[in-house]
Amino acid sequence: MLPGTAEEEWREDCAPRRVLSLFATKWTSMVLHTLHARHRGACRTGVLQRSLPGISKKMLTQTLRDMQETGLISRHVQSAIPPAVEYRLTALGMRFVEPVELLYAWGRDNPDALDQLGIRPTSRRN
Protein backbone atom coordinates (compact mmCIF):
# COMPACT_ATOMS: atom_id res chain seq x y z
CA MET A 1 0.00 0.00 0.00
CA LEU A 2 1.39 3.41 -0.94
CA PRO A 3 1.38 6.25 1.60
CA GLY A 4 -1.56 8.57 1.08
CA THR A 5 -3.71 6.05 -0.78
CA ALA A 6 -7.39 5.73 0.02
CA GLU A 7 -6.88 2.27 1.52
CA GLU A 8 -4.22 3.55 3.89
CA GLU A 9 -6.29 6.56 4.94
CA TRP A 10 -9.16 4.32 6.10
CA ARG A 11 -7.36 1.32 7.54
CA GLU A 12 -8.14 0.26 11.10
CA ASP A 13 -5.18 2.12 12.62
CA CYS A 14 -5.65 5.35 10.65
CA ALA A 15 -5.61 8.68 12.52
CA PRO A 16 -9.39 9.34 12.39
CA ARG A 17 -10.18 5.92 13.88
CA ARG A 18 -7.50 6.32 16.54
CA VAL A 19 -8.96 9.68 17.56
CA LEU A 20 -12.49 8.27 17.67
CA SER A 21 -11.39 5.29 19.75
CA LEU A 22 -9.88 7.68 22.27
CA PHE A 23 -13.29 9.29 22.71
CA ALA A 24 -15.29 6.06 22.56
CA THR A 25 -16.62 6.68 26.05
CA LYS A 26 -18.79 9.76 26.09
CA TRP A 27 -17.19 11.19 29.21
CA THR A 28 -13.54 11.37 28.10
CA SER A 29 -13.85 14.72 26.34
CA MET A 30 -15.94 16.16 29.17
CA VAL A 31 -13.35 15.13 31.76
CA LEU A 32 -10.58 16.71 29.67
CA HIS A 33 -12.64 19.89 29.24
CA THR A 34 -13.63 20.07 32.91
CA LEU A 35 -10.12 19.50 34.23
CA HIS A 36 -8.80 22.16 31.87
CA ALA A 37 -11.53 24.80 31.89
CA ARG A 38 -12.82 24.59 35.45
CA HIS A 39 -9.93 23.25 37.49
CA ARG A 40 -6.73 24.50 35.81
CA GLY A 41 -5.63 20.97 34.93
CA ALA A 42 -5.88 19.28 38.35
CA CYS A 43 -8.74 18.21 40.56
CA ARG A 44 -9.71 15.82 43.33
CA THR A 45 -12.10 13.02 42.45
CA GLY A 46 -15.13 14.26 44.41
CA VAL A 47 -14.83 17.80 43.09
CA LEU A 48 -14.54 16.44 39.55
CA GLN A 49 -17.65 14.32 40.00
CA ARG A 50 -19.64 17.31 41.28
CA SER A 51 -18.44 19.26 38.24
CA LEU A 52 -19.89 16.65 35.87
CA PRO A 53 -23.65 16.38 36.47
CA GLY A 54 -25.04 13.09 35.25
CA ILE A 55 -21.92 10.96 35.61
CA SER A 56 -22.08 8.08 38.05
CA LYS A 57 -19.22 7.37 40.42
CA LYS A 58 -18.64 4.06 38.64
CA MET A 59 -18.50 5.69 35.20
CA LEU A 60 -16.18 8.44 36.44
CA THR A 61 -13.85 5.86 38.00
CA GLN A 62 -13.76 3.81 34.78
CA THR A 63 -13.23 6.88 32.61
CA LEU A 64 -10.40 8.11 34.84
CA ARG A 65 -8.74 4.67 34.75
CA ASP A 66 -8.99 4.54 30.96
CA MET A 67 -7.61 8.06 30.63
CA GLN A 68 -4.75 7.22 32.98
CA GLU A 69 -3.91 4.10 30.95
CA THR A 70 -3.82 6.11 27.72
CA GLY A 71 -1.61 8.76 29.30
CA LEU A 72 -4.06 11.69 29.20
CA ILE A 73 -4.09 12.15 32.97
CA SER A 74 -1.98 11.14 35.93
CA ARG A 75 -3.15 10.06 39.38
CA HIS A 76 -1.57 11.51 42.50
CA VAL A 77 -2.28 10.27 46.01
CA GLN A 78 -1.75 12.96 48.61
CA SER A 79 -0.64 11.81 52.03
CA ALA A 80 -3.53 12.85 54.21
CA ILE A 81 -6.02 11.05 56.38
CA PRO A 82 -8.03 9.88 54.57
CA PRO A 83 -5.77 9.84 51.49
CA ALA A 84 -6.80 12.37 48.85
CA VAL A 85 -6.54 11.48 45.18
CA GLU A 86 -5.97 14.17 42.60
CA TYR A 87 -6.04 13.75 38.83
CA ARG A 88 -3.91 15.99 36.62
CA LEU A 89 -3.74 16.53 32.90
CA THR A 90 -0.47 15.28 31.48
CA ALA A 91 1.40 17.07 28.70
CA LEU A 92 -0.30 14.65 26.30
CA GLY A 93 -3.68 15.43 27.85
CA MET A 94 -3.07 19.14 27.31
CA ARG A 95 -2.46 18.44 23.62
CA PHE A 96 -5.83 16.71 23.37
CA VAL A 97 -7.62 19.53 25.20
CA GLU A 98 -7.08 21.89 22.27
CA PRO A 99 -9.26 20.07 19.69
CA VAL A 100 -11.86 19.28 22.36
CA GLU A 101 -12.12 22.98 23.24
CA LEU A 102 -12.43 23.87 19.54
CA LEU A 103 -15.26 21.38 19.12
CA TYR A 104 -17.06 22.57 22.26
CA ALA A 105 -16.66 26.23 21.16
CA TRP A 106 -18.19 25.30 17.82
CA GLY A 107 -21.14 23.76 19.67
CA ARG A 108 -21.64 26.90 21.75
CA ASP A 109 -21.46 29.05 18.58
CA ASN A 110 -23.85 26.84 16.60
CA PRO A 111 -26.75 25.87 18.88
CA ASP A 112 -29.12 26.05 15.93
CA ALA A 113 -27.25 23.25 14.18
CA LEU A 114 -27.36 21.15 17.33
CA ASP A 115 -31.09 21.88 17.70
CA GLN A 116 -31.65 20.52 14.17
CA LEU A 117 -30.35 17.13 15.21
CA GLY A 118 -33.01 14.62 16.06
CA ILE A 119 -33.20 13.82 19.75
CA ARG A 120 -31.66 10.43 20.44
CA PRO A 121 -33.84 7.96 22.36
CA THR A 122 -31.23 7.85 25.15
CA SER A 123 -31.02 11.64 25.46
CA ARG A 124 -32.12 13.30 28.68
CA ARG A 125 -33.21 16.40 26.74
CA ASN A 126 -36.94 16.88 26.27
Backbone as CSV, one residue per row, in Angstrom:
resi,resn,N_x,N_y,N_z,CA_x,CA_y,CA_z,C_x,C_y,C_z
1,MET,0.839,-1.169,0.000,0.000,0.000,0.000,0.891,1.243,0.000
2,LEU,0.599,2.191,-0.849,1.387,3.408,-0.936,0.889,4.426,0.081
3,PRO,1.810,5.198,0.670,1.380,6.246,1.604,0.442,7.221,0.915
4,GLY,-0.618,7.603,1.620,-1.557,8.569,1.078,-2.651,7.972,0.217
5,THR,-2.654,6.659,0.022,-3.707,6.047,-0.783,-4.981,5.952,0.040
6,ALA,-6.093,5.804,-0.663,-7.390,5.729,0.016,-7.440,4.560,0.996
7,GLU,-6.857,3.420,0.617,-6.880,2.266,1.520,-6.130,2.558,2.810
8,GLU,-5.001,3.244,2.702,-4.219,3.551,3.894,-4.934,4.565,4.782
9,GLU,-5.612,5.517,4.176,-6.289,6.559,4.940,-7.450,6.008,5.763
10,TRP,-7.997,4.848,5.392,-9.162,4.320,6.101,-8.906,2.982,6.776
11,ARG,-7.649,2.589,6.878,-7.362,1.323,7.540,-7.698,1.431,9.027
12,GLU,-7.694,0.289,9.706,-8.136,0.261,11.104,-7.290,1.106,12.045
13,ASP,-6.023,1.310,11.737,-5.177,2.118,12.624,-4.927,3.524,12.080
14,CYS,-5.814,4.009,11.188,-5.652,5.352,10.650,-5.955,6.398,11.725
15,ALA,-5.471,7.610,11.519,-5.614,8.681,12.517,-7.072,8.954,12.912
16,PRO,-8.013,9.076,11.970,-9.388,9.343,12.394,-9.958,8.256,13.319
17,ARG,-9.679,7.008,13.021,-10.183,5.923,13.875,-9.503,5.932,15.238
18,ARG,-8.213,6.258,15.258,-7.503,6.315,16.537,-8.050,7.442,17.403
19,VAL,-8.369,8.573,16.801,-8.956,9.682,17.557,-10.328,9.277,18.084
20,LEU,-11.149,8.683,17.234,-12.486,8.272,17.666,-12.428,7.225,18.778
21,SER,-11.477,6.308,18.703,-11.388,5.286,19.752,-11.006,5.909,21.086
22,LEU,-10.245,6.981,21.038,-9.881,7.675,22.265,-11.122,8.237,22.958
23,PHE,-12.080,8.697,22.169,-13.293,9.291,22.714,-14.485,8.345,22.631
24,ALA,-14.213,7.050,22.650,-15.289,6.058,22.559,-16.244,6.165,23.745
25,THR,-15.728,6.447,24.917,-16.621,6.682,26.051,-17.028,8.145,26.017
26,LYS,-18.283,8.405,26.268,-18.785,9.761,26.087,-18.225,10.751,27.089
27,TRP,-17.647,10.284,28.165,-17.189,11.192,29.209,-15.750,11.643,29.058
28,THR,-14.959,11.032,28.209,-13.544,11.375,28.098,-13.347,12.843,27.753
29,SER,-14.033,13.323,26.737,-13.846,14.720,26.337,-14.344,15.671,27.416
30,MET,-15.430,15.294,28.108,-15.944,16.161,29.167,-14.985,16.224,30.352
31,VAL,-14.331,15.125,30.676,-13.351,15.129,31.763,-12.165,16.003,31.372
32,LEU,-11.673,15.856,30.143,-10.582,16.712,29.671,-10.985,18.186,29.766
33,HIS,-12.149,18.503,29.241,-12.640,19.886,29.238,-12.785,20.416,30.664
34,THR,-13.378,19.628,31.531,-13.630,20.071,32.905,-12.332,20.273,33.677
35,LEU,-11.413,19.321,33.553,-10.121,19.495,34.226,-9.425,20.767,33.742
36,HIS,-9.482,21.005,32.447,-8.797,22.162,31.871,-9.517,23.476,32.185
37,ALA,-10.795,23.540,31.847,-11.530,24.803,31.895,-11.967,25.209,33.297
38,ARG,-12.284,24.250,34.139,-12.823,24.587,35.453,-11.840,24.403,36.598
39,HIS,-10.802,23.590,36.367,-9.926,23.249,37.495,-8.445,23.436,37.192
40,ARG,-8.116,24.190,36.156,-6.727,24.498,35.810,-5.844,23.261,35.675
41,GLY,-6.425,22.152,35.238,-5.633,20.969,34.929,-5.491,19.946,36.035
42,ALA,-6.005,20.234,37.238,-5.876,19.282,38.351,-7.087,19.379,39.256
43,CYS,-7.524,18.212,39.750,-8.738,18.206,40.559,-8.846,16.912,41.358
44,ARG,-9.434,17.012,42.545,-9.711,15.819,43.330,-10.948,15.132,42.771
45,THR,-11.051,13.851,43.028,-12.102,13.020,42.446,-13.508,13.533,42.757
46,GLY,-13.782,13.814,44.020,-15.126,14.260,44.411,-15.510,15.577,43.775
47,VAL,-14.575,16.504,43.720,-14.831,17.798,43.088,-15.110,17.599,41.602
48,LEU,-14.336,16.734,40.977,-14.535,16.445,39.555,-15.919,15.851,39.327
49,GLN,-16.330,14.925,40.173,-17.649,14.319,39.997,-18.756,15.366,40.150
50,ARG,-18.631,16.258,41.109,-19.638,17.313,41.281,-19.640,18.282,40.101
51,SER,-18.537,18.382,39.404,-18.436,19.264,38.239,-19.030,18.645,36.976
52,LEU,-19.369,17.370,37.033,-19.892,16.654,35.870,-21.271,16.070,36.181
53,PRO,-22.312,16.900,36.181,-23.648,16.383,36.469,-24.020,15.258,35.508
54,GLY,-24.582,14.207,36.064,-25.041,13.089,35.247,-24.088,11.913,35.188
55,ILE,-22.856,12.079,35.639,-21.923,10.955,35.606,-22.013,10.202,36.932
56,SER,-22.064,8.895,36.836,-22.083,8.082,38.050,-20.656,7.927,38.573
57,LYS,-20.547,7.583,39.826,-19.224,7.369,40.424,-18.500,6.247,39.684
58,LYS,-19.230,5.186,39.351,-18.642,4.057,38.638,-18.120,4.483,37.267
59,MET,-18.907,5.262,36.530,-18.499,5.695,35.197,-17.310,6.651,35.278
60,LEU,-17.313,7.532,36.278,-16.181,8.436,36.440,-14.910,7.650,36.741
61,THR,-15.010,6.685,37.643,-13.853,5.857,37.996,-13.309,5.134,36.772
62,GLN,-14.193,4.533,35.985,-13.764,3.809,34.781,-13.142,4.752,33.760
63,THR,-13.758,5.908,33.567,-13.230,6.879,32.608,-11.855,7.364,33.043
64,LEU,-11.693,7.656,34.337,-10.397,8.110,34.841,-9.337,7.025,34.680
65,ARG,-9.697,5.777,34.944,-8.741,4.673,34.752,-8.319,4.562,33.290
66,ASP,-9.295,4.627,32.392,-8.992,4.541,30.961,-8.091,5.693,30.525
67,MET,-8.391,6.889,31.009,-7.610,8.056,30.634,-6.195,7.982,31.210
68,GLN,-6.071,7.402,32.381,-4.754,7.221,32.977,-3.950,6.206,32.165
69,GLU,-4.589,5.119,31.756,-3.915,4.096,30.948,-3.437,4.643,29.611
70,THR,-4.213,5.555,29.009,-3.823,6.109,27.720,-2.822,7.246,27.856
71,GLY,-2.601,7.720,29.074,-1.611,8.764,29.297,-2.142,10.179,29.246
72,LEU,-3.475,10.346,29.248,-4.055,11.691,29.198,-4.025,12.379,30.555
73,ILE,-4.113,11.594,31.618,-4.089,12.147,32.967,-3.155,11.315,33.835
74,SER,-2.766,11.889,34.946,-1.979,11.143,35.926,-2.708,11.205,37.262
75,ARG,-2.482,10.197,38.070,-3.148,10.060,39.380,-2.116,10.310,40.462
76,HIS,-2.475,11.172,41.400,-1.573,11.514,42.498,-2.296,11.321,43.820
77,VAL,-1.710,10.507,44.689,-2.278,10.275,46.014,-1.557,11.180,46.994
78,GLN,-2.325,12.033,47.640,-1.754,12.956,48.613,-1.785,12.304,49.991
79,SER,-0.696,12.428,50.704,-0.643,11.812,52.033,-1.435,12.666,53.014
80,ALA,-2.624,12.221,53.248,-3.531,12.854,54.207,-4.377,11.743,54.797
81,ILE,-5.122,12.054,55.809,-6.016,11.052,56.379,-7.431,11.604,56.263
82,PRO,-8.293,10.986,55.491,-8.026,9.879,54.569,-7.222,10.371,53.366
83,PRO,-6.570,9.434,52.651,-5.771,9.838,51.491,-6.634,10.559,50.457
84,ALA,-6.107,11.612,49.892,-6.802,12.367,48.853,-6.173,12.031,47.508
85,VAL,-7.015,11.794,46.528,-6.542,11.479,45.184,-6.844,12.662,44.275
86,GLU,-5.829,13.075,43.544,-5.973,14.166,42.602,-5.588,13.660,41.219
87,TYR,-6.342,14.085,40.222,-6.037,13.752,38.835,-5.552,15.009,38.138
88,ARG,-4.504,14.855,37.328,-3.912,15.989,36.624,-3.771,15.669,35.141
89,LEU,-4.008,16.680,34.331,-3.740,16.528,32.903,-2.252,16.367,32.699
90,THR,-1.867,15.442,31.859,-0.468,15.282,31.481,-0.189,16.212,30.298
91,ALA,1.053,16.281,29.886,1.400,17.067,28.695,0.623,16.553,27.486
92,LEU,0.481,15.231,27.392,-0.298,14.649,26.303,-1.769,15.052,26.425
93,GLY,-2.302,15.008,27.633,-3.684,15.426,27.854,-3.920,16.862,27.438
94,MET,-2.948,17.731,27.711,-3.071,19.136,27.314,-3.105,19.277,25.796
95,ARG,-2.412,18.394,25.091,-2.458,18.440,23.623,-3.844,18.055,23.112
96,PHE,-4.504,17.139,23.802,-5.830,16.711,23.366,-6.925,17.672,23.810
97,VAL,-6.637,18.537,24.767,-7.621,19.530,25.198,-7.916,20.509,24.070
98,GLU,-6.908,20.873,23.315,-7.082,21.886,22.265,-8.193,21.533,21.269
99,PRO,-8.166,20.363,20.632,-9.261,20.068,19.691,-10.607,19.900,20.387
100,VAL,-10.603,19.412,21.626,-11.865,19.284,22.363,-12.460,20.667,22.587
101,GLU,-11.629,21.622,23.006,-12.117,22.982,23.236,-12.631,23.618,21.949
102,LEU,-11.958,23.345,20.821,-12.433,23.869,19.539,-13.811,23.309,19.200
103,LEU,-13.978,22.020,19.412,-15.261,21.379,19.122,-16.363,21.909,20.037
104,TYR,-16.065,22.049,21.321,-17.062,22.572,22.263,-17.408,24.031,21.944
105,ALA,-16.404,24.830,21.547,-16.661,26.227,21.162,-17.572,26.270,19.936
106,TRP,-17.320,25.368,18.992,-18.186,25.304,17.817,-19.623,25.007,18.243
107,GLY,-19.799,24.085,19.179,-21.136,23.758,19.668,-21.822,24.947,20.323
108,ARG,-21.062,25.709,21.117,-21.638,26.903,21.746,-22.004,27.960,20.705
109,ASP,-21.213,28.060,19.631,-21.456,29.049,18.582,-22.532,28.628,17.587
110,ASN,-22.898,27.362,17.588,-23.854,26.838,16.603,-24.987,26.049,17.253
111,PRO,-25.669,26.624,18.229,-26.746,25.874,18.883,-27.882,25.522,17.926
112,ASP,-28.075,26.346,16.891,-29.124,26.054,15.926,-28.852,24.754,15.180
113,ALA,-27.590,24.508,14.853,-27.249,23.254,14.179,-27.485,22.069,15.110
114,LEU,-27.125,22.231,16.373,-27.362,21.152,17.330,-28.852,20.917,17.535
115,ASP,-29.640,22.012,17.533,-31.090,21.880,17.701,-31.745,21.161,16.524
116,GLN,-31.098,21.196,15.350,-31.650,20.525,14.174,-31.449,19.017,14.217
117,LEU,-30.552,18.566,15.073,-30.346,17.127,15.210,-31.569,16.505,15.864
118,GLY,-31.935,15.335,15.398,-33.013,14.620,16.058,-32.590,14.227,17.461
119,ILE,-33.522,14.211,18.377,-33.198,13.820,19.749,-33.046,12.303,19.785
120,ARG,-31.912,11.866,20.320,-31.658,10.428,20.439,-32.567,9.860,21.517
121,PRO,-32.965,8.586,21.357,-33.838,7.961,22.356,-33.216,7.938,23.766
122,THR,-31.893,7.915,23.850,-31.232,7.852,25.154,-30.937,9.230,25.731
123,SER,-31.295,10.293,24.993,-31.016,11.638,25.457,-31.906,12.014,26.632
124,ARG,-31.332,12.813,27.541,-32.120,13.300,28.682,-32.843,14.597,28.343
125,ARG,-32.548,15.153,27.147,-33.206,16.400,26.740,-34.635,16.105,26.327
126,ASN,-35.519,17.013,26.659,-36.939,16.878,26.267,-37.228,17.727,25.063
